[in-house]
């Protein structure tokens, strides 16, 4: 039989604690647990004994943010080239370039908001 940290046996052989809550409260507890990368039970146990879970970084969103940043750098380079070049590009091309910069900027803002899931 596997022993727990305090030597009292496994957790599954001990008595569970029942928590009564509203469906909205349960959803919030589950969201916090997912954000901390833990099961609901583990999260409640850790919080209950005074452990404060750290935030979890969404590495997929970090990758999206990095690619978007690179896109913005390339688009900024094109805009700089247009501003310093004697042969100016046509306004419709400039409008498309500015639209792409605006879209990439919005994508960065959205990704930045999703990087850190929670600080529960």
DSSP file (Angstrom, degrees, kcal/mol; ACC not computed):
  #  RESIDUE AA STRUCTURE BP1 BP2  ACC     N-H-->O    O-->H-N    N-H-->O    O-->H-N    TCO  KAPPA ALPHA  PHI   PSI    X-CA   Y-CA   Z-CA
    1    1 A X              0   0    0      0, 0.0     2,-0.3     0, 0.0     8,-0.1   0.000 360.0 360.0 360.0 133.5    0.0    0.0    0.0
    2    2 A X        -     0   0    0      1,-0.0     2,-0.3     0, 0.0     8,-0.0  -0.586 360.0-138.9 -78.7 136.4    1.3    3.4   -0.9
    3    3 A X        -     0   0    0     -2,-0.3     7,-0.2     6,-0.1     8,-0.1  -0.683  10.4-128.5 -95.6 149.0    1.6    5.9    1.9
    4    4 A X    >   -     0   0    0      5,-0.8     3,-1.4    -2,-0.3     5,-0.2  -0.218  42.6 -84.2 -81.8-178.0    0.7    9.6    1.7
    5    5 A X  T 3  S+     0   0    0      1,-0.3    -1,-0.1     2,-0.1     5,-0.1   0.853 130.4  43.4 -57.1 -38.7    3.0   12.4    2.8
    6    6 A X  T 3  S-     0   0    0      3,-0.2    -1,-0.3     1,-0.0    -3,-0.0   0.378 113.7-113.9 -94.3   5.8    2.1   12.2    6.4
    7    7 A X  S <  S+     0   0    0     -3,-1.4    -2,-0.1     2,-0.1     3,-0.1   0.640  79.9 123.8  78.6  14.6    2.1    8.4    6.5
    8    8 A X  S    S-     0   0    0      1,-0.4     2,-0.1     6,-0.0    -1,-0.1   0.205  78.3 -95.2 -93.8  15.5   -1.6    8.0    7.1
    9    9 A X        -     0   0    0     -5,-0.2    -5,-0.8    -8,-0.1    -1,-0.4  -0.452  64.9 -35.6  99.0-177.5   -2.3    5.7    4.1
   10   10 A X    >   -     0   0    0     -7,-0.2     3,-0.9    -2,-0.1     4,-0.2  -0.426  52.8-120.8 -78.9 157.8   -3.5    6.6    0.6
   11   11 A X  G >  S+     0   0    0      1,-0.2     3,-1.6     2,-0.2    -1,-0.1   0.852 110.3  62.2 -65.6 -34.3   -6.0    9.5    0.2
   12   12 A X  G 3  S+     0   0    0      1,-0.3    -1,-0.2     4,-0.0     4,-0.1   0.709 100.2  54.4 -67.7 -18.5   -8.5    7.1   -1.5
   13   13 A X  G <  S+     0   0    0     -3,-0.9    -1,-0.3     2,-0.1    -2,-0.2   0.460  99.3  78.9 -93.6  -0.3   -8.7    5.1    1.7
   14   14 A X  S <  S-     0   0    0     -3,-1.6     2,-0.4    -4,-0.2    -5,-0.0  -0.522  94.8 -84.4-101.7 172.7   -9.6    8.1    3.8
   15   15 A X        -     0   0    0     -2,-0.2     2,-0.1     1,-0.1    -2,-0.1  -0.608  43.1-133.5 -79.8 128.4  -12.9    9.9    4.2
   16   16 A X        -     0   0    0     -2,-0.4     2,-0.5    -4,-0.1    -1,-0.1  -0.387  13.5-124.0 -76.5 159.8  -13.6   12.6    1.6
   17   17 A X        -     0   0    0     -2,-0.1     2,-0.5     2,-0.0    -1,-0.0  -0.908  21.1-144.3-101.6 129.6  -14.9   16.1    2.5
   18   18 A X        -     0   0    0     -2,-0.5     2,-0.5     2,-0.0     0, 0.0  -0.818  11.6-162.6 -96.2 132.0  -18.2   17.1    0.8
   19   19 A X        -     0   0    0     -2,-0.5     2,-0.5     2,-0.0    -2,-0.0  -0.965   7.7-148.4-117.4 123.1  -18.5   20.7   -0.2
   20   20 A X        +     0   0    0     -2,-0.5     2,-0.3     6,-0.0    -2,-0.0  -0.785  34.3 149.4 -90.7 127.7  -21.9   22.1   -1.0
   21   21 A X        -     0   0    0     -2,-0.5     2,-0.1     3,-0.0    -2,-0.0  -0.976  46.7 -96.3-152.5 163.5  -21.9   24.8   -3.6
   22   22 A X     >  -     0   0    0     -2,-0.3     4,-2.6     1,-0.1     5,-0.2  -0.394  41.8-108.3 -75.6 158.2  -24.0   26.3   -6.4
   23   23 A X  H  > S+     0   0    0      1,-0.2     4,-2.4     2,-0.2     5,-0.2   0.883 121.9  52.0 -55.9 -38.4  -23.5   25.2  -10.0
   24   24 A X  H  > S+     0   0    0      2,-0.2     4,-1.9     1,-0.2    -1,-0.2   0.883 109.9  48.8 -66.6 -36.6  -21.8   28.6  -10.8
   25   25 A X  H  > S+     0   0    0      2,-0.2     4,-2.6     1,-0.2    -2,-0.2   0.896 110.4  51.1 -68.4 -39.9  -19.5   28.2   -7.8
   26   26 A X  H  X S+     0   0    0     -4,-2.6     4,-2.7     2,-0.2     5,-0.2   0.919 109.1  50.7 -62.5 -43.2  -18.6   24.7   -8.9
   27   27 A X  H  X S+     0   0    0     -4,-2.4     4,-2.3     1,-0.2    -1,-0.2   0.900 111.4  48.6 -61.2 -40.1  -17.8   25.9  -12.4
   28   28 A X  H  X S+     0   0    0     -4,-1.9     4,-2.4     2,-0.2    -2,-0.2   0.909 111.1  49.4 -67.0 -42.0  -15.6   28.7  -10.9
   29   29 A X  H  X S+     0   0    0     -4,-2.6     4,-2.1     1,-0.2    -2,-0.2   0.919 113.0  47.5 -61.9 -43.7  -13.8   26.1   -8.7
   30   30 A X  H  X S+     0   0    0     -4,-2.7     4,-2.5     2,-0.2    -2,-0.2   0.877 110.4  52.3 -65.9 -37.7  -13.2   23.8  -11.7
   31   31 A X  H  X S+     0   0    0     -4,-2.3     4,-2.5    -5,-0.2    -2,-0.2   0.918 109.9  48.6 -63.8 -43.5  -12.0   26.8  -13.8
   32   32 A X  H  X S+     0   0    0     -4,-2.4     4,-1.6     2,-0.2    -2,-0.2   0.893 111.0  50.7 -63.1 -39.8   -9.5   27.7  -11.1
   33   33 A X  H  <>S+     0   0    0     -4,-2.1     5,-2.8     2,-0.2     4,-0.5   0.931 111.3  47.3 -64.5 -45.6   -8.3   24.1  -10.9
   34   34 A X  H ><5S+     0   0    0     -4,-2.5     3,-1.3     1,-0.2    -2,-0.2   0.910 109.9  53.9 -60.7 -41.6   -7.8   23.9  -14.7
   35   35 A X  H 3<5S+     0   0    0     -4,-2.5    21,-0.4     1,-0.3    83,-0.3   0.829 109.7  47.5 -63.4 -31.3   -6.0   27.2  -14.7
   36   36 A X  T 3<5S-     0   0    0     -4,-1.6    -1,-0.3    -5,-0.2    -2,-0.2   0.487 115.5-117.6 -86.9  -3.2   -3.6   25.9  -12.0
   37   37 A X  T < 5S+     0   0    0     -3,-1.3     2,-0.3    -4,-0.5    -3,-0.2   0.818  76.5 114.2  73.5  30.6   -3.1   22.6  -14.0
   38   38 A X  S   <S-     0   0    0     -5,-2.8    -1,-0.3    -6,-0.1    -2,-0.1  -0.838  72.1 -99.4-128.9 164.0   -4.6   20.5  -11.2
   39   39 A X     >  -     0   0    0     -2,-0.3     4,-2.6     1,-0.1     5,-0.2  -0.415  40.5-110.9 -73.1 162.0   -7.6   18.3  -10.6
   40   40 A X  H  > S+     0   0    0      1,-0.2     4,-2.7     2,-0.2     5,-0.2   0.923 119.1  49.3 -60.5 -44.3  -10.4   20.0   -8.7
   41   41 A X  H  > S+     0   0    0      1,-0.2     4,-2.5     2,-0.2    -1,-0.2   0.932 112.5  46.4 -61.5 -47.6   -9.8   17.7   -5.7
   42   42 A X  H  > S+     0   0    0      2,-0.2     4,-2.7     1,-0.2     5,-0.2   0.897 112.8  50.6 -63.5 -40.0   -6.0   18.5   -5.6
   43   43 A X  H  X S+     0   0    0     -4,-2.6     4,-2.8     2,-0.2     5,-0.3   0.948 112.1  45.7 -64.1 -48.6   -6.6   22.2   -6.0
   44   44 A X  H  X S+     0   0    0     -4,-2.7     4,-2.4     1,-0.2    -2,-0.2   0.899 114.6  49.3 -61.8 -40.2   -9.1   22.4   -3.2
   45   45 A X  H  X S+     0   0    0     -4,-2.5     4,-1.5    -5,-0.2    -2,-0.2   0.937 113.3  45.6 -63.0 -47.4   -6.9   20.3   -0.9
   46   46 A X  H  <>S+     0   0    0     -4,-2.7     5,-2.8     1,-0.2    -2,-0.2   0.912 115.8  45.5 -65.1 -43.1   -3.8   22.4   -1.7
   47   47 A X  H ><5S+     0   0    0     -4,-2.8     3,-1.4     1,-0.2    -1,-0.2   0.895 110.5  55.9 -65.5 -39.4   -5.7   25.7   -1.2
   48   48 A X  H 3<5S+     0   0    0     -4,-2.4    -1,-0.2    -5,-0.3    -2,-0.2   0.796 107.8  47.2 -64.5 -29.7   -7.3   24.3    2.0
   49   49 A X  T 3<5S-     0   0    0     -4,-1.5    -1,-0.3    -3,-0.2    -2,-0.2   0.305 127.9 -95.1 -97.0  10.2   -3.9   23.5    3.6
   50   50 A X  T < 5S+     0   0    0     -3,-1.4     2,-0.4     1,-0.3    -3,-0.2   0.486  77.0 139.4  98.5   3.0   -2.5   26.9    2.7
   51   51 A X      < -     0   0    0     -5,-2.8     2,-0.7    -6,-0.2    -1,-0.3  -0.659  40.9-149.7 -80.7 134.3   -0.7   26.2   -0.6
   52   52 A X        -     0   0    0     -2,-0.4    -5,-0.1    -5,-0.0    -1,-0.0  -0.894  16.0-134.5-107.3 107.6   -1.2   29.0   -3.2
   53   53 A X        -     0   0    0     -2,-0.7     2,-0.1    67,-0.3     3,-0.1  -0.271  18.6-126.7 -60.7 142.0   -1.1   27.6   -6.7
   54   54 A X        -     0   0    0    -18,-0.2    66,-0.2     1,-0.1    -1,-0.1  -0.450  33.1 -90.6 -82.1 160.7    1.0   29.6   -9.2
   55   55 A X        -     0   0    0     -2,-0.1     2,-0.5    64,-0.1    64,-0.2  -0.352  37.1-130.8 -69.2 154.9   -0.4   30.8  -12.5
   56   56 A X        -     0   0    0     62,-0.5    61,-1.9   -21,-0.4     2,-0.4  -0.929  13.7-139.6-111.0 128.7    0.0   28.5  -15.5
   57   57 A X  B     -A  116   0A   0     -2,-0.5     2,-1.1    59,-0.2    59,-0.2  -0.729  11.5-134.4 -89.5 133.1    1.3   29.9  -18.7
   58   58 A X     >  -     0   0    0     57,-3.4     4,-1.5    -2,-0.4     3,-0.5  -0.756  18.9-168.8 -86.5 100.3   -0.3   28.7  -21.9
   59   59 A X  H  > S+     0   0    0     -2,-1.1     4,-2.0     1,-0.2    -1,-0.2   0.763  82.7  61.6 -66.8 -25.8    2.7   27.9  -24.1
   60   60 A X  H  > S+     0   0    0      1,-0.2     4,-2.0     2,-0.2    -1,-0.2   0.918 105.6  47.0 -64.5 -41.8    0.6   27.6  -27.2
   61   61 A X  H  > S+     0   0    0     -3,-0.5     4,-2.6     2,-0.2    -2,-0.2   0.837 107.7  56.5 -69.0 -32.4   -0.5   31.3  -26.8
   62   62 A X  H  X S+     0   0    0     -4,-1.5     4,-2.4     2,-0.2    -1,-0.2   0.915 107.8  48.8 -62.5 -41.7    3.2   32.2  -26.2
   63   63 A X  H  X S+     0   0    0     -4,-2.0     4,-2.4     2,-0.2    -2,-0.2   0.909 111.3  49.2 -64.3 -42.3    4.0   30.6  -29.6
   64   64 A X  H  X S+     0   0    0     -4,-2.0     4,-2.5     1,-0.2    -2,-0.2   0.924 111.9  49.4 -61.4 -44.0    1.1   32.5  -31.3
   65   65 A X  H  X S+     0   0    0     -4,-2.6     4,-2.3     1,-0.2    -2,-0.2   0.892 110.3  50.4 -63.3 -40.6    2.3   35.8  -29.7
   66   66 A X  H  X S+     0   0    0     -4,-2.4     4,-2.0     2,-0.2    -1,-0.2   0.919 112.1  46.6 -64.1 -44.5    5.9   35.2  -30.9
   67   67 A X  H  X S+     0   0    0     -4,-2.4     4,-2.2     1,-0.2    -2,-0.2   0.903 112.9  49.9 -64.9 -40.1    4.8   34.4  -34.5
   68   68 A X  H  X S+     0   0    0     -4,-2.5     4,-2.5     2,-0.2    -1,-0.2   0.891 108.5  52.9 -66.3 -38.4    2.6   37.5  -34.5
   69   69 A X  H  X S+     0   0    0     -4,-2.3     4,-2.1     2,-0.2    -1,-0.2   0.912 108.8  49.7 -61.8 -42.2    5.4   39.7  -33.1
   70   70 A X  H  X S+     0   0    0     -4,-2.0     4,-2.2     2,-0.2    -2,-0.2   0.902 109.7  51.8 -63.2 -40.7    7.6   38.4  -36.0
   71   71 A X  H  X S+     0   0    0     -4,-2.2     4,-2.7     1,-0.2     5,-0.2   0.921 108.8  50.5 -61.0 -44.0    4.9   39.3  -38.5
   72   72 A X  H  X S+     0   0    0     -4,-2.5     4,-2.7     1,-0.2    -1,-0.2   0.892 108.4  52.6 -62.7 -38.7    4.5   42.8  -37.1
   73   73 A X  H  X S+     0   0    0     -4,-2.1     4,-2.0     2,-0.2    -1,-0.2   0.921 110.9  46.9 -62.1 -43.1    8.3   43.3  -37.4
   74   74 A X  H  X S+     0   0    0     -4,-2.2     4,-2.0     2,-0.2    -2,-0.2   0.925 113.8  47.4 -64.7 -43.5    8.2   42.2  -41.0
   75   75 A X  H  X S+     0   0    0     -4,-2.7     4,-2.2     1,-0.2    -2,-0.2   0.889 110.5  52.3 -65.9 -38.1    5.2   44.5  -41.8
   76   76 A X  H  X S+     0   0    0     -4,-2.7     4,-2.5    -5,-0.2    -1,-0.2   0.875 107.5  53.1 -63.1 -37.2    6.9   47.4  -40.0
   77   77 A X  H  X S+     0   0    0     -4,-2.0     4,-2.4     2,-0.2    -2,-0.2   0.898 108.2  49.9 -64.1 -40.7   10.0   46.8  -42.1
   78   78 A X  H  X S+     0   0    0     -4,-2.0     4,-2.2     2,-0.2    -2,-0.2   0.905 111.2  48.9 -63.7 -40.8    7.9   47.0  -45.2
   79   79 A X  H  X S+     0   0    0     -4,-2.2     4,-2.3     2,-0.2    -2,-0.2   0.909 111.0  49.8 -65.6 -41.9    6.3   50.2  -44.0
   80   80 A X  H  X S+     0   0    0     -4,-2.5     4,-1.8     2,-0.2    -2,-0.2   0.915 110.1  50.9 -62.0 -42.7    9.7   51.7  -43.2
   81   81 A X  H  X S+     0   0    0     -4,-2.4     4,-1.3     1,-0.2    -1,-0.2   0.909 109.9  50.4 -61.5 -41.5   11.0   50.7  -46.7
   82   82 A X  H  < S+     0   0    0     -4,-2.2     3,-0.2     1,-0.2    -1,-0.2   0.904 109.9  49.9 -63.3 -40.9    7.9   52.4  -48.2
   83   83 A X  H  < S+     0   0    0     -4,-2.3    -1,-0.2     1,-0.2    -2,-0.2   0.809 118.1  38.2 -69.5 -29.2    8.5   55.6  -46.3
   84   84 A X  H  < S+     0   0    0     -4,-1.8     2,-0.3    -5,-0.2    -1,-0.2   0.545  96.0  98.6 -98.6  -7.9   12.2   55.9  -47.2
   85   85 A X     <  -     0   0    0     -4,-1.3     4,-0.1    -3,-0.2    -4,-0.0  -0.581  65.3-144.1 -86.0 141.1   11.9   54.7  -50.9
   86   86 A X  S    S+     0   0    0     -2,-0.3     2,-1.1     1,-0.2    -1,-0.1   0.891  92.9  65.5 -66.8 -40.4   11.8   57.1  -53.7
   87   87 A X  S    S-     0   0    0     -3,-0.0    -1,-0.2     1,-0.0    -2,-0.1  -0.737  85.0-152.3 -87.8 101.2    9.4   54.9  -55.7
   88   88 A X        -     0   0    0     -2,-1.1     2,-0.1     1,-0.1    -5,-0.1  -0.392  11.6-119.8 -74.5 147.5    6.3   55.0  -53.5
   89   89 A X        -     0   0    0      1,-0.1    -1,-0.1    -7,-0.1     2,-0.1  -0.461  40.3 -88.3 -81.5 162.0    3.8   52.1  -53.5
   90   90 A X    >>  -     0   0    0     -2,-0.1     4,-1.9     1,-0.1     3,-0.7  -0.369  35.2-114.2 -70.4 148.2    0.3   52.6  -54.6
   91   91 A X  H 3> S+     0   0    0      1,-0.2     4,-2.9     2,-0.2     5,-0.2   0.848 114.8  56.7 -52.2 -40.3   -2.3   53.7  -51.9
   92   92 A X  H 3> S+     0   0    0      1,-0.2     4,-2.0     2,-0.2    -1,-0.2   0.905 108.2  48.5 -61.3 -36.4   -4.3   50.5  -52.1
   93   93 A X  H <> S+     0   0    0     -3,-0.7     4,-2.2     2,-0.2    -1,-0.2   0.903 111.9  49.3 -65.7 -40.1   -1.1   48.5  -51.4
   94   94 A X  H  X S+     0   0    0     -4,-1.9     4,-2.8     2,-0.2    -2,-0.2   0.906 108.9  52.4 -64.8 -42.1   -0.4   50.8  -48.4
   95   95 A X  H  X S+     0   0    0     -4,-2.9     4,-2.1     1,-0.2    -1,-0.2   0.899 109.9  48.8 -61.7 -40.7   -4.0   50.3  -47.1
   96   96 A X  H  X S+     0   0    0     -4,-2.0     4,-2.4    -5,-0.2    -1,-0.2   0.909 111.3  50.1 -64.1 -41.6   -3.6   46.6  -47.3
   97   97 A X  H  X S+     0   0    0     -4,-2.2     4,-2.2     1,-0.2    -2,-0.2   0.929 111.5  47.3 -62.8 -46.1   -0.3   46.8  -45.4
   98   98 A X  H  X S+     0   0    0     -4,-2.8     4,-2.4     1,-0.2    -1,-0.2   0.869 110.9  52.6 -64.2 -36.2   -1.8   49.0  -42.7
   99   99 A X  H  X S+     0   0    0     -4,-2.1     4,-2.6    -5,-0.2    -1,-0.2   0.903 108.7  50.0 -65.2 -41.1   -4.7   46.6  -42.4
  100  100 A X  H  X S+     0   0    0     -4,-2.4     4,-2.5     2,-0.2    -2,-0.2   0.892 110.6  49.8 -63.9 -39.5   -2.4   43.7  -42.0
  101  101 A X  H  X S+     0   0    0     -4,-2.2     4,-2.3     2,-0.2    -2,-0.2   0.922 111.7  48.4 -64.3 -43.4   -0.5   45.6  -39.3
  102  102 A X  H  X S+     0   0    0     -4,-2.4     4,-2.2     2,-0.2    -2,-0.2   0.913 112.5  48.4 -62.8 -43.3   -3.7   46.4  -37.5
  103  103 A X  H  X S+     0   0    0     -4,-2.6     4,-2.2     2,-0.2    -2,-0.2   0.917 112.4  48.1 -63.7 -43.9   -4.9   42.7  -37.7
  104  104 A X  H  X S+     0   0    0     -4,-2.5     4,-2.1     1,-0.2    -1,-0.2   0.884 110.2  52.6 -65.2 -37.8   -1.6   41.4  -36.4
  105  105 A X  H  X S+     0   0    0     -4,-2.3     4,-2.0     2,-0.2    -1,-0.2   0.916 109.6  48.4 -63.3 -43.1   -1.6   44.0  -33.6
  106  106 A X  H  X S+     0   0    0     -4,-2.2     4,-2.3     1,-0.2    -2,-0.2   0.888 109.5  53.1 -64.0 -39.0   -5.1   42.8  -32.5
  107  107 A X  H  X S+     0   0    0     -4,-2.2     4,-2.5     1,-0.2    -1,-0.2   0.886 107.8  51.4 -63.7 -39.0   -4.0   39.2  -32.6
  108  108 A X  H  X S+     0   0    0     -4,-2.1     4,-2.7     2,-0.2    -2,-0.2   0.919 109.1  50.2 -63.2 -43.4   -1.1   40.1  -30.3
  109  109 A X  H  X S+     0   0    0     -4,-2.0     4,-1.6     1,-0.2    -2,-0.2   0.920 112.3  47.1 -62.0 -44.1   -3.5   41.7  -27.9
  110  110 A X  H  X S+     0   0    0     -4,-2.3     4,-0.7     1,-0.2    -1,-0.2   0.913 114.0  47.2 -64.6 -43.3   -5.8   38.7  -27.8
  111  111 A X  H >X S+     0   0    0     -4,-2.5     4,-1.0     1,-0.2     3,-0.9   0.894 108.3  55.1 -66.1 -39.9   -2.9   36.3  -27.4
  112  112 A X  H 3X S+     0   0    0     -4,-2.7     4,-0.6     1,-0.3     3,-0.5   0.871 105.2  53.8 -62.0 -35.8   -1.4   38.3  -24.6
  113  113 A X  H 3< S+     0   0    0     -4,-1.6    -1,-0.3     1,-0.2    -2,-0.2   0.719 111.6  45.3 -70.0 -20.3   -4.6   38.2  -22.7
  114  114 A X  H << S+     0   0    0     -3,-0.9    -1,-0.2    -4,-0.7   -56,-0.2   0.524  89.2  86.4 -99.6  -8.1   -4.7   34.4  -23.0
  115  115 A X  H  < S+     0   0    0     -4,-1.0   -57,-3.4    -3,-0.5     2,-0.8   0.961  91.6  42.8 -61.4 -54.3   -1.1   33.7  -22.0
  116  116 A X  B  < S-A   57   0A   0     -4,-0.6   -59,-0.2   -59,-0.2    -1,-0.2  -0.841  72.7-168.5 -95.6 112.7   -1.6   33.6  -18.3
  117  117 A X        -     0   0    0    -61,-1.9     2,-0.3    -2,-0.8    -1,-0.2   0.901  61.1 -23.5 -69.7 -42.5   -4.8   31.6  -17.7
  118  118 A X        -     0   0    0    -62,-0.4   -62,-0.5   -83,-0.3    -1,-0.2  -0.992  35.5-145.2-164.6 160.7   -5.2   32.5  -14.0
  119  119 A X              0   0    0     -2,-0.3   -64,-0.1   -64,-0.2   -65,-0.1  -0.520 360.0 360.0-129.4  62.8   -3.5   33.6  -10.8
  120  120 A X              0   0    0    -88,-0.2   -67,-0.3   -66,-0.2   -66,-0.1   0.457 360.0 360.0 -79.5 360.0   -5.6   31.6   -8.4
